[in-house]
């Protein structure tokens, strides 16, 4: 299991390294402003790669503790979502922000851990800027929705958020008992996580929860 986890970390590092090299090559002759934007994006990608494994471990450890499992085994399924502005539908958002979510599933019990970085503004406050009509279940600016990558779907859960002092980064977590419909959606790539901010009320970051092999 440890060897598999190390291979997973190497895969993420290689992926981010490749993206970094491509971005550097594309922007080698770009103006200074473009360099600054690329640098911010690269830093976000590196942060994403290094923290995904950590959040995944946290979710798995909590699931193991709750179920009194002896070790990390095939008794649960891993999921991950890489959040970006490009995934926001129907209008992608140009942002240097990034986010990542790791999740572990056993039966219909889903444990979620994650984080976000460099948002363009603080999270949307649904107490002062509610939906019309208001939804009392939306208690934070980070949500799980049911829907495909090319569609906006109904709200399912709000994640608990701990915001850092800068107000544009922080950690998220959630623990949910999924319905049969939600479980089917999760296993078929039909649940996504999105982050809503004051300057991007409809969503600044978004990513589908995908099974990890």
C-alpha positions in Angstrom: 0.0 0.0 0.0 2.9 2.4 0.8 4.5 1.6 -2.5 1.2 2.4 -4.3 0.9 5.7 -2.4 4.5 6.6 -3.4 3.8 5.9 -7.0 0.7 8.1 -6.7 2.8 11.0 -5.3 5.4 10.5 -8.1 2.6 10.6 -10.7 1.3 13.9 -9.3 4.8 15.4 -9.1 5.5 14.4 -12.7 2.2 15.8 -13.9 2.8 19.2 -12.3 6.5 19.3 -13.4 5.3 18.7 -17.0 2.7 21.5 -16.8 5.3 23.8 -15.3 7.8 23.2 -18.1 5.1 23.8 -20.7 4.0 27.0 -19.1 7.6 28.2 -18.9 8.1 27.4 -22.6 4.9 29.1 -23.7 5.6 32.3 -21.8 9.3 32.6 -22.3 8.8 35.6 -24.6 5.7 37.0 -23.0 5.5 40.5 -21.3 6.3 40.9 -17.6 2.6 40.9 -16.7 2.1 37.5 -18.3 5.2 36.2 -16.5 3.7 37.2 -13.2 0.4 35.5 -14.0 2.2 32.3 -15.1 4.3 32.4 -11.9 1.2 32.6 -9.8 -0.4 29.7 -11.7 2.7 27.6 -11.4 2.9 28.2 -7.7 -0.7 27.2 -7.3 -0.1 24.0 -9.2 2.9 23.1 -7.1 0.9 23.7 -3.9 -1.9 21.6 -5.3 0.4 18.6 -6.0 2.0 18.7 -2.6 -1.2 19.0 -0.6 -3.4 16.6 -2.5 -1.6 13.6 -1.0 -1.9 15.2 2.5 -5.6 15.8 2.2 -6.2 12.3 0.8 -4.3 10.8 3.8 -6.4 12.9 6.2 -9.7 11.7 4.7 -8.5 8.1 4.7 -7.3 8.3 8.3 -10.7 9.6 9.5 -12.5 6.9 7.6 -10.3 4.3 9.1 -10.9 5.7 12.6 -14.6 5.8 12.2 -14.9 2.3 10.9 -12.2 0.8 13.3 -10.3 -0.5 10.3 -6.8 -1.9 11.0 -5.1 -0.4 7.9 -5.5 1.3 4.6 -7.1 -1.5 2.5 -9.3 -2.1 -0.5 -12.3 -1.6 1.7 -12.6 2.0 0.6 -12.4 4.0 -2.6 -10.4 7.2 -3.1 -11.6 10.3 -5.0 -10.0 13.6 -5.8 -11.0 16.9 -7.4 -8.6 19.5 -8.8 -10.4 22.8 -8.7 -9.8 25.5 -11.3 -11.5 28.5 -12.9 -11.4 26.7 -16.3 -13.9 24.2 -15.0 -16.6 26.8 -14.0 -19.7 26.3 -16.2 -20.9 27.9 -18.4 -18.5 30.8 -18.1 -14.9 29.8 -17.1 -13.2 32.2 -14.7 -9.8 33.7 -15.3 -8.1 33.3 -11.9 -4.8 32.4 -10.4 -6.6 30.6 -7.5 -6.4 26.8 -7.1 -8.0 24.2 -4.9 -7.8 20.5 -4.3 -10.0 18.0 -2.5 -9.3 14.4 -1.4 -12.0 12.1 -0.4 -12.5 8.5 0.8 -15.6 6.4 0.5 -16.7 3.3 2.4 -20.2 2.0 1.7 -22.2 5.2 1.5 -20.0 7.2 4.0 -17.9 9.9 2.3 -15.1 11.8 4.1 -13.8 15.0 2.4 -10.7 17.1 3.1 -9.2 19.8 1.0 -7.9 23.4 0.6 -7.9 26.4 -1.6 -5.4 29.2 -2.3 -5.1 32.7 -3.8 -8.8 33.4 -4.3 -9.6 36.7 -6.1 -11.7 37.8 -3.1 -13.1 36.3 0.2 -15.7 33.6 0.1 -19.3 34.6 -0.6 -21.2 35.2 2.6 -24.6 33.6 2.2 -25.8 35.2 5.4 -25.5 38.7 3.9 -25.7 37.7 0.2 -28.2 34.8 0.2 -29.8 33.0 -2.7 -33.3 33.9 -3.8 -35.0 32.1 -2.3 -32.6 31.5 0.6 -31.3 28.0 1.3 -30.5 27.5 5.0 -28.4 24.4 4.2 -25.9 26.6 2.4 -23.7 27.5 5.3 -20.4 28.3 3.5 -19.1 29.3 0.1 -17.8 25.8 -0.7 -20.3 23.2 -1.9 -20.8 19.8 -3.4 -23.3 19.7 -6.3 -24.7 16.9 -8.4 -24.0 17.4 -12.0 -21.7 16.6 -15.0 -18.8 18.7 -16.0 -20.8 20.5 -18.7 -23.8 21.3 -16.5 -24.8 23.1 -13.3 -26.6 20.7 -10.9 -28.5 21.0 -7.7 -26.8 21.8 -4.4 -26.1 18.7 -2.2 -23.8 19.7 0.7 -21.9 22.7 2.2 -18.4 22.0 3.4 -17.1 23.3 6.6 -14.5 26.0 6.0 -11.6 27.3 8.0 -10.3 30.5 6.4 -6.7 31.7 6.9 -6.0 35.3 8.1 -5.5 36.4 4.5 -9.2 35.6 3.8 -8.4 34.1 0.4 -7.0 30.7 1.4 -8.0 28.0 3.8 -9.1 24.4 4.4 -12.3 22.6 3.9 -13.8 19.4 5.3 -17.0 17.4 5.3 -18.5 14.0 6.4 -21.6 12.8 4.7 -23.9 9.8 4.4 -24.8 9.7 0.7 -28.1 8.7 -0.7 -28.3 6.0 -3.3 -28.7 8.7 -6.0 -25.7 10.6 -4.7 -23.6 7.5 -4.5 -24.4 6.6 -8.1 -23.6 10.1 -9.1 -20.2 10.0 -7.3 -19.2 6.7 -8.9 -20.1 8.0 -12.4 -18.3 11.4 -12.2 -21.5 13.3 -11.3 -20.5 15.1 -8.2 -18.5 18.3 -8.3 -17.0 20.7 -5.7 -17.2 24.5 -6.3 -16.1 27.6 -4.5 -18.0 30.8 -4.6 -16.4 34.2 -3.8 -17.6 37.7 -3.4 -16.2 38.7 -6.8 -17.3 35.5 -8.5 -20.7 34.8 -6.8 -21.6 32.0 -9.2 -18.3 30.2 -8.7 -14.5 30.9 -9.0 -13.2 27.3 -8.8 -14.8 24.0 -9.7 -13.8 20.4 -10.1 -15.4 16.9 -10.6 -14.7 14.3 -7.9 -13.0 11.5 -9.8 -12.2 8.0 -8.6 -8.4 7.4 -8.0 -6.9 4.0 -9.0 
